């Protein structure tokens, strides 16, 4: 029996679930409050440069995700970037051919995805759910899947009087503050263009041109969770000043042309739920995302895939 399904969140979990369900003939609508799909698979332009400012790459550790990545590579959406940063460890790191967001855009093609759409509340019906969005429009479905960060999902469930297990309800996330900039001059970041945990401030530094994402020089400096938590409540101007100062080793000899700060409140879950998703007893509402079983890009995709398979089996 074909089902009407609404998915909240157009990140990798939501898009993977939507694509899987749509291919099986179900009616799927994806809602996202952002202006574009992808969540932390995020790419933006700064002047003429292209900058990845969320996830910088992904790996493949499972057959299910490997099949998905094979589809992407065959379509020319992704390619191997490198096999390590300080040394070759044999594990391929993949990137989007035109930035990480290009992967999400490929996944969203052919789907009913509605961005700039904030879900305001949800309510049970005798046969499913009513989803009210912020312009007071109401949508109905048989099954509702929320793939946004758990605290945001919980706020929706609260409007419907649904309780989550305490361990899941308390899911917390590390934060990330990122400095994005374009520059002139020659930097010291050698091929392949990435530095992982290079110092006490940054968890990743990437040269987007050396990486092959941008035709123009641009850096991404993602601060680590400790720095981001400590300085989260400062003004953007103060954060910018601190990041530029901490980034001096990578900015030496460069002239900054344009720069900005980007903040991720729900960047990385601190503790993972042991299953790929959580479901109500009647199987009509599911939570999924990168906080379930496996974090990062692969974890999010697998969570969405297994949630979709569960919906189809029930």
N, C-alpha and C positions, 0 to 999 in steps of 0.2 A: 504494500500500500504506500503510495507516494505521500509525503508529508510536507507541510508548510513549516519552514524553519527560519527563525531569525537568529543571526549571530551578531553579538555586540563586540566590536573590536576587529579592525582590519589589519592586524599584525600577522605574523607568520602562522600562528595557531588558527586564527579566524579564517584566513585565506585558504589554508590547507584543508580545514574542515569544509569550507564552502565549496571548494573545487571538487573534493571527493564526493560530497553529497549531490552536487549539481550533475556530475557525470553519471550518477545513478538515477537521474530523472526527478529528484526532489526539487521543490520550489524553495529557493534560498535567497534571503535578503541579508546583506551585511551592512551594519550601521557603525559609523565611526565619527567621533567628535572632531577629529583632526581634519586638516585641509587636504591631506593626501593619505594614501594607504601606506602600510609598512611598519608603523610603530617605530621601534628602535632600528629597523632596517632603513636608516634615514640618510638622505643625501640632499644637499642644497647647493645653490650657487652663491658665491661671493664674488661680485664683479663678473669676470669671465671665467673664473675658476670653479671647479666642481669639487665638493668636499663631502666625504663620508664623516658623519659626526655622531653616529650611534655605534652599532656593531661594525667592526672593522674587517672581519672575515668570518668564515665558519669552517668547521671540519666535518668529516663523515665517519661515524663510528658504528652505524647500524645498516642492515640491508634495506630496510624500508626507506630510510632517508637517502641511502645510496641510489635507489631507483629514482627518487625524485630529482636528485642532483644530476643523474645521468640524463634525464629529460631536459634539465636546464642547460647542461653543457651541449647537448645535441642541438638545442635551439639557439645556441650562441649567447645565452643569457648570462652564464657564468663561465669562469675559467680558473685554472689553478694559478695562484699567486706565487706561492713559495712552499718550502717544506721546513720551515723554521726560520728564526730571526737571528739568534746568536750562533746557531749551528743547525745542520740538517738532521732532523729527527725522523725523517721518513714519512711524516704525516702531512698530506697535502692541505694547504690553507686555500680556500676558494673565495673569490670576490665577484661581485657583480661587474659585468663587462662595462657598464656605464654608471657605476656606482651601486652600492648595496640596495638602494631603493628600486633599481631596475628589476630586481628579482621579484619584489612585491608587486610591481606594476604588471609583470608578466603573469603572476599568479592571479591577479585581479581581472585580467582580460576576459571578457565574455561573461563576467559575473554581474549580478545586480548589487553594486556597492554604492552606498550613499554616504559620502563624506560630509563634513560640517553638519553632522546630525547628532545631537546630544540626546541620549536616552534619559528621560526625566524620571520615569517610574515604571514598574511592572505590576501586573495583577493577574491572579488566577481566574480562569473561567472554567466552566464545566468540561470543556474539551481542550484546554490549552492555556494560552497566555494572551493578555493584552499588553502591548508595549506602547507607552506614551512618550513621544519625543517632545523637545522643548518648545515647539510651535503649536503644541496641543493636539497634533495629529496622532491618531491611534492606529496601530497595526496589530493584527492578530496572527497567531501561529499555533501549531501543534506542539512544537519543541523550541525551546529557547536555550541558546548556548552563549555564555558570557566568557570571553577570552581576554578581557582587560585585566590589569593588575588586581590581585585579590582584594585589596582594600576598596577599590572602586566597584568590583563585583558585589562585595558585601553590602555596600551602601544601597545598591539596587535591590538586593534580596531583602534588606531590612524593610523597604517600602511594601514588600509583599508578606512580611511576617515570617520569613523563612530563616531558620537558624542554621549556622554552619558549625561543624565540629570545632571545638575551641582551638585545637592546634592549627587548623586551617585559617580560622578567623584571625588569628594572631600573626599571620605571615607578614614578615617585615622585609624591606628591600634596602640594599645599599643605594646610595645616590651617586650621581656623576655630574661634575661640572666640567665643561669642555671649552677650551679656547680654540677658536677657528680663525685663521688668518691667511692672507695672501702676502707675498713678499717679493722683493727683488734681491738679487745676489745669489750666492752659492752656499748651500747649507752642508753640514757635515754628516747627514744621514745617508749612509750608503745603501746600495741595493740589498734587499728588495724594497727598502723604503719604510720599514717599520721597526720600532723598538718596543719590546714588551717588558713592562716593569723596570724601566731603566734607572729609576732613582726613588727617593722617598716621597715624591709628590705625584708623579704620573704613573698610570697603569698602562698607557699606550701612547706612543708618539708616531704619527704617520705623515710622510710626505706624499700627498695625493698625486703629484705628478710622477714621482719615481714609482709609486704604486701602480700607475697606469690608468688612474681614474680621471685625472684632470690634464688638460693640455696646457694649463698655466700653473705656475708655482703656488702651492697652498699647503699649509700644515694643519693637522688636527692634533691637539694635545689634550687627552682625556685624563683628568685628575683621578687619583685613586679614591676609594671609599673614605679613608681617614681624612684626607684633605677636604673632600666634598662635604662630609658631615660637619666638620669643624667650622667651615666657612660658608655654610649653606645660607644663613640668614643675612649675610652681608649684602650690600648693594651690588648691582652688576658692575659698577665702576670700581668698587673695592676688589671684587673677585678678579676682574680684568687685570688690575694692577698687580695682585699677588701672583696670578698665573704667568704674566709676562716676566716678572722677576724670577720665578721658579724655573721658567723656560729658557733662561739666558744661555745655558749650554747648547741649546738647539737653535738659538736665534743669533748666535755670534756671527758677525759679518753680514747679517741680513738687515734690510730695511723693510719694516712692516708697512704695507700699503693700505690694507683694510683689515679690521679684526672685529670679532664679536664673541660674546659668551653664550653658550647654550647649556641649559640645565635639564637633567633627567631625574625626576623625583623617584621613580620606580625603575631603576636601572637594572638591578640584579637581585633576585630573591636570595635571602640569606639562608633559608632552610627550605628544602623541597618536600612537597607532599609525596608520599611513597607510590601513589598510583598516577596514571596518565591523565586522569580527570576525576572530578567528583560529581555525583548525580543525586538528585532527589529520589525518594523511594519509588515514585511513579515514573521515573526516567524521562520526565518532560522538561527538566531543567538541568543543565550541566555547566560546570565551570571547568575551564581548560586554560592552558597558557604555559609560559616558561617557568612557572612556579611548581609545575607538576612533573615529578619523576626525573626530568632532565632539563637543566637550564640551557640558556643560549639559543642559537638559531635552530639547531637540530632538536633540542628538547621541546621548543615551541611547536615545531612542525609535527613531531611525533605525537605530542599531546592532541593537537587538532585532528590528526589522522585517526588516532584511536577513539577520540570522542565521536567522530563521524561514523566509524565502524560500529560503535555501540548503538548509535541512533538507528542505523540501518538494521541492526540485529534485533531491535526492540520495537 
